[in-house]
Amino acid sequence: MNSTKLSLFCDKVLEMGWLLAVIITPLLFNVYSSRVFEPDKLTTLRTVALIMAAVWIVKYIEERTHGKYDPGFTWRTPLVLPTLLTTVIYVLSTILSVTPRVSLFGSYQRLQGTYTTLAYIVVFLIILQGMRTREQLDRLITVVIINSLPIALYGLIQHNKLDPLPWGGDVTRRVASNMGNAIFVAAYLIMAVFPTLSRIVAAFRSILHDEDSGAADVFRAAAYIFIFLVQVIAIWYTKSRGPMVGLLAGIGIWSFLGILSIQRAAIRERPVTPATLPKDLGRGVLFGLGSLGAAVVVGGLLYQIGKMIAGADSSVPEGLAAGGLLL
């Protein structure tokens, strides 16, 4: 069914809302406030969620009036039922709480109460209903990747003692960046690492297979590789064991799924037969050994470059070498 002009306008505002939530919440901190990080982030997120909820209500009334309302999901949609159950549990827990006000609005330190959780859920449900095209998903992924770059770069600045802000804790040994907590920074960045890897693969696929690929595709691949390396180095500088384990597990799963995808594509192109199996295995082994050799060479070059730029006492060379080996 065709949407009205007001409904289409509401859709655009809602998409702006979830993109703003993804941009502002990780980036924002205020050194002039009492708590600097979480309360300021969550107050902003709550405001964005309230505006999105109000716009969604306007859209709902408009579409119901014209008989064009489509919820876009049911309780059978993945994650919808668990989300609704979580909402019910939070509301009941708040009502039955010994201190309902604190349960609703959260503590002074973090503001992680039912109100904040409902803001998360509002943003999630609106994205679930409003994201209908590949272009919308690509925009969201692009925003997540680009948004992670200044956060990761700020971590590098902190580690190298270039941060002009006078933090109370030591942010050089374990960087805290825009989150105020090393674990939070690493947990955020590992969520951005894999979309970045997917963009690197897509860029190389375009370079290798598209006849009309040019300098723009090469620049795009180089930009995503740079962002990926900065992300990995910043995660390393957090010195957080849990996120590091999560990163390694994610890379393992990502690599496994990638190999399965390559295998299926190869089988579709040319089925494996006993006659071709030894030759294919030999090529695979040679390719693997060549990749390992290339990784060692790239890691060594990045280490030497980092040593020349940052000096032998800095951990930048080790981070660059680790990122090169990982890539």
Contacts in CASP RR format, 6 or more apart in sequence:
PFRMAT RR
TARGET T0000
AUTHOR 0000-0000-0000
METHOD contacts of the structure
MODEL  1
MNSTKLSLFCDKVLEMGWLLAVIITPLLFNVYSSRVFEPDKLTTLRTVAL
IMAAVWIVKYIEERTHGKYDPGFTWRTPLVLPTLLTTVIYVLSTILSVTP
RVSLFGSYQRLQGTYTTLAYIVVFLIILQGMRTREQLDRLITVVIINSLP
IALYGLIQHNKLDPLPWGGDVTRRVASNMGNAIFVAAYLIMAVFPTLSRI
VAAFRSILHDEDSGAADVFRAAAYIFIFLVQVIAIWYTKSRGPMVGLLAG
IGIWSFLGILSIQRAAIRERPVTPATLPKDLGRGVLFGLGSLGAAVVVGG
LLYQIGKMIAGADSSVPEGLAAGGLLL
1 67 0 8 1.000
1 68 0 8 1.000
1 70 0 8 1.000
2 68 0 8 1.000
3 11 0 8 1.000
3 63 0 8 1.000
3 68 0 8 1.000
4 62 0 8 1.000
4 63 0 8 1.000
4 66 0 8 1.000
4 68 0 8 1.000
6 58 0 8 1.000
6 59 0 8 1.000
6 62 0 8 1.000
7 59 0 8 1.000
7 62 0 8 1.000
7 63 0 8 1.000
7 68 0 8 1.000
10 55 0 8 1.000
10 56 0 8 1.000
10 58 0 8 1.000
10 59 0 8 1.000
10 62 0 8 1.000
11 59 0 8 1.000
11 130 0 8 1.000
13 52 0 8 1.000
13 55 0 8 1.000
14 52 0 8 1.000
14 55 0 8 1.000
14 56 0 8 1.000
14 59 0 8 1.000
14 126 0 8 1.000
14 130 0 8 1.000
15 130 0 8 1.000
15 131 0 8 1.000
15 136 0 8 1.000
15 139 0 8 1.000
17 48 0 8 1.000
17 51 0 8 1.000
17 52 0 8 1.000
18 52 0 8 1.000
18 123 0 8 1.000
18 126 0 8 1.000
18 127 0 8 1.000
18 140 0 8 1.000
19 139 0 8 1.000
19 140 0 8 1.000
19 143 0 8 1.000
20 48 0 8 1.000
21 45 0 8 1.000
21 48 0 8 1.000
21 49 0 8 1.000
21 52 0 8 1.000
21 123 0 8 1.000
22 140 0 8 1.000
22 143 0 8 1.000
22 144 0 8 1.000
22 147 0 8 1.000
23 143 0 8 1.000
23 147 0 8 1.000
24 41 0 8 1.000
24 44 0 8 1.000
24 45 0 8 1.000
24 48 0 8 1.000
25 41 0 8 1.000
25 42 0 8 1.000
25 44 0 8 1.000
25 45 0 8 1.000
26 41 0 8 1.000
26 147 0 8 1.000
26 148 0 8 1.000
26 151 0 8 1.000
26 178 0 8 1.000
26 179 0 8 1.000
26 188 0 8 1.000
27 147 0 8 1.000
27 150 0 8 1.000
27 151 0 8 1.000
27 178 0 8 1.000
28 40 0 8 1.000
28 41 0 8 1.000
28 44 0 8 1.000
28 178 0 8 1.000
29 36 0 8 1.000
29 37 0 8 1.000
29 40 0 8 1.000
29 41 0 8 1.000
29 178 0 8 1.000
29 179 0 8 1.000
29 180 0 8 1.000
30 36 0 8 1.000
30 40 0 8 1.000
31 165 0 8 1.000
33 39 0 8 1.000
33 40 0 8 1.000
35 108 0 8 1.000
35 109 0 8 1.000
36 180 0 8 1.000
37 178 0 8 1.000
37 179 0 8 1.000
37 180 0 8 1.000
37 181 0 8 1.000
38 109 0 8 1.000
38 110 0 8 1.000
38 111 0 8 1.000
38 112 0 8 1.000
39 108 0 8 1.000
39 109 0 8 1.000
39 110 0 8 1.000
39 111 0 8 1.000
42 110 0 8 1.000
42 111 0 8 1.000
42 112 0 8 1.000
42 116 0 8 1.000
42 119 0 8 1.000
43 111 0 8 1.000
45 116 0 8 1.000
45 119 0 8 1.000
45 120 0 8 1.000
45 123 0 8 1.000
46 115 0 8 1.000
46 116 0 8 1.000
46 119 0 8 1.000
48 119 0 8 1.000
48 123 0 8 1.000
49 118 0 8 1.000
49 119 0 8 1.000
49 120 0 8 1.000
49 122 0 8 1.000
49 123 0 8 1.000
50 119 0 8 1.000
52 122 0 8 1.000
52 123 0 8 1.000
52 126 0 8 1.000
53 122 0 8 1.000
53 126 0 8 1.000
56 126 0 8 1.000
60 69 0 8 1.000
63 69 0 8 1.000
63 70 0 8 1.000
71 129 0 8 1.000
72 128 0 8 1.000
72 129 0 8 1.000
72 130 0 8 1.000
73 80 0 8 1.000
73 128 0 8 1.000
73 129 0 8 1.000
74 80 0 8 1.000
75 81 0 8 1.000
75 84 0 8 1.000
77 128 0 8 1.000
79 124 0 8 1.000
79 128 0 8 1.000
80 128 0 8 1.000
83 121 0 8 1.000
83 124 0 8 1.000
83 125 0 8 1.000
86 117 0 8 1.000
86 121 0 8 1.000
87 117 0 8 1.000
87 118 0 8 1.000
87 121 0 8 1.000
90 114 0 8 1.000
90 117 0 8 1.000
90 118 0 8 1.000
91 114 0 8 1.000
93 103 0 8 1.000
93 114 0 8 1.000
94 100 0 8 1.000
94 103 0 8 1.000
94 104 0 8 1.000
94 114 0 8 1.000
97 103 0 8 1.000
102 113 0 8 1.000
103 113 0 8 1.000
103 114 0 8 1.000
104 113 0 8 1.000
104 114 0 8 1.000
104 115 0 8 1.000
105 111 0 8 1.000
105 113 0 8 1.000
105 115 0 8 1.000
106 112 0 8 1.000
106 113 0 8 1.000
106 114 0 8 1.000
106 115 0 8 1.000
106 116 0 8 1.000
107 113 0 8 1.000
127 140 0 8 1.000
130 136 0 8 1.000
131 137 0 8 1.000
131 140 0 8 1.000
141 195 0 8 1.000
141 198 0 8 1.000
141 199 0 8 1.000
144 191 0 8 1.000
144 192 0 8 1.000
144 195 0 8 1.000
145 192 0 8 1.000
145 195 0 8 1.000
145 196 0 8 1.000
145 199 0 8 1.000
145 224 0 8 1.000
145 227 0 8 1.000
146 227 0 8 1.000
147 192 0 8 1.000
148 188 0 8 1.000
148 189 0 8 1.000
148 192 0 8 1.000
148 196 0 8 1.000
148 227 0 8 1.000
148 231 0 8 1.000
149 227 0 8 1.000
149 230 0 8 1.000
149 231 0 8 1.000
150 178 0 8 1.000
151 177 0 8 1.000
151 178 0 8 1.000
151 179 0 8 1.000
151 185 0 8 1.000
151 188 0 8 1.000
151 189 0 8 1.000
151 234 0 8 1.000
152 177 0 8 1.000
152 189 0 8 1.000
152 227 0 8 1.000
152 230 0 8 1.000
152 231 0 8 1.000
152 233 0 8 1.000
152 234 0 8 1.000
153 230 0 8 1.000
153 234 0 8 1.000
154 163 0 8 1.000
154 175 0 8 1.000
154 177 0 8 1.000
154 178 0 8 1.000
155 171 0 8 1.000
155 175 0 8 1.000
155 176 0 8 1.000
155 177 0 8 1.000
155 185 0 8 1.000
155 234 0 8 1.000
155 237 0 8 1.000
156 175 0 8 1.000
156 230 0 8 1.000
156 233 0 8 1.000
156 234 0 8 1.000
156 237 0 8 1.000
156 316 0 8 1.000
157 163 0 8 1.000
158 171 0 8 1.000
158 172 0 8 1.000
158 175 0 8 1.000
158 176 0 8 1.000
158 177 0 8 1.000
158 237 0 8 1.000
159 172 0 8 1.000
159 175 0 8 1.000
159 237 0 8 1.000
159 315 0 8 1.000
160 172 0 8 1.000
160 310 0 8 1.000
160 314 0 8 1.000
160 316 0 8 1.000
161 172 0 8 1.000
163 171 0 8 1.000
167 176 0 8 1.000
173 239 0 8 1.000
174 182 0 8 1.000
174 237 0 8 1.000
174 238 0 8 1.000
174 239 0 8 1.000
174 240 0 8 1.000
175 182 0 8 1.000
175 185 0 8 1.000
175 234 0 8 1.000
175 237 0 8 1.000
175 238 0 8 1.000
176 182 0 8 1.000
176 184 0 8 1.000
176 185 0 8 1.000
177 185 0 8 1.000
177 234 0 8 1.000
178 185 0 8 1.000
179 185 0 8 1.000
179 188 0 8 1.000
182 238 0 8 1.000
182 239 0 8 1.000
182 240 0 8 1.000
183 238 0 8 1.000
183 240 0 8 1.000
183 242 0 8 1.000
183 243 0 8 1.000
185 234 0 8 1.000
185 235 0 8 1.000
185 238 0 8 1.000
185 240 0 8 1.000
186 234 0 8 1.000
186 235 0 8 1.000
186 238 0 8 1.000
186 240 0 8 1.000
186 242 0 8 1.000
186 243 0 8 1.000
186 244 0 8 1.000
186 247 0 8 1.000
187 240 0 8 1.000
187 243 0 8 1.000
189 231 0 8 1.000
189 234 0 8 1.000
189 235 0 8 1.000
189 243 0 8 1.000
190 235 0 8 1.000
190 243 0 8 1.000
190 246 0 8 1.000
190 247 0 8 1.000
190 250 0 8 1.000
192 231 0 8 1.000
193 228 0 8 1.000
193 231 0 8 1.000
193 232 0 8 1.000
193 235 0 8 1.000
193 247 0 8 1.000
194 250 0 8 1.000
194 254 0 8 1.000
196 224 0 8 1.000
196 227 0 8 1.000
196 228 0 8 1.000
196 231 0 8 1.000
197 228 0 8 1.000
197 254 0 8 1.000
199 220 0 8 1.000
199 224 0 8 1.000
200 221 0 8 1.000
200 224 0 8 1.000
200 225 0 8 1.000
200 228 0 8 1.000
203 217 0 8 1.000
203 220 0 8 1.000
203 221 0 8 1.000
203 224 0 8 1.000
204 221 0 8 1.000
206 213 0 8 1.000
206 217 0 8 1.000
207 213 0 8 1.000
207 214 0 8 1.000
207 217 0 8 1.000
207 218 0 8 1.000
207 221 0 8 1.000
210 217 0 8 1.000
225 327 0 8 1.000
228 327 0 8 1.000
229 320 0 8 1.000
229 323 0 8 1.000
229 324 0 8 1.000
229 327 0 8 1.000
232 247 0 8 1.000
232 319 0 8 1.000
232 322 0 8 1.000
232 323 0 8 1.000
232 326 0 8 1.000
233 316 0 8 1.000
233 319 0 8 1.000
233 320 0 8 1.000
233 322 0 8 1.000
233 323 0 8 1.000
235 243 0 8 1.000
235 244 0 8 1.000
235 247 0 8 1.000
236 244 0 8 1.000
236 319 0 8 1.000
236 322 0 8 1.000
237 315 0 8 1.000
251 326 0 8 1.000
266 272 0 8 1.000
270 276 0 8 1.000
272 280 0 8 1.000
295 324 0 8 1.000
295 325 0 8 1.000
295 327 0 8 1.000
296 325 0 8 1.000
298 324 0 8 1.000
298 325 0 8 1.000
298 327 0 8 1.000
299 320 0 8 1.000
299 321 0 8 1.000
299 323 0 8 1.000
299 324 0 8 1.000
299 325 0 8 1.000
300 321 0 8 1.000
302 317 0 8 1.000
302 320 0 8 1.000
302 321 0 8 1.000
302 323 0 8 1.000
302 324 0 8 1.000
303 317 0 8 1.000
303 318 0 8 1.000
303 320 0 8 1.000
303 321 0 8 1.000
304 317 0 8 1.000
305 317 0 8 1.000
305 320 0 8 1.000
306 314 0 8 1.000
306 316 0 8 1.000
306 317 0 8 1.000
306 320 0 8 1.000
307 317 0 8 1.000
309 316 0 8 1.000
310 316 0 8 1.000
310 317 0 8 1.000
311 317 0 8 1.000
END
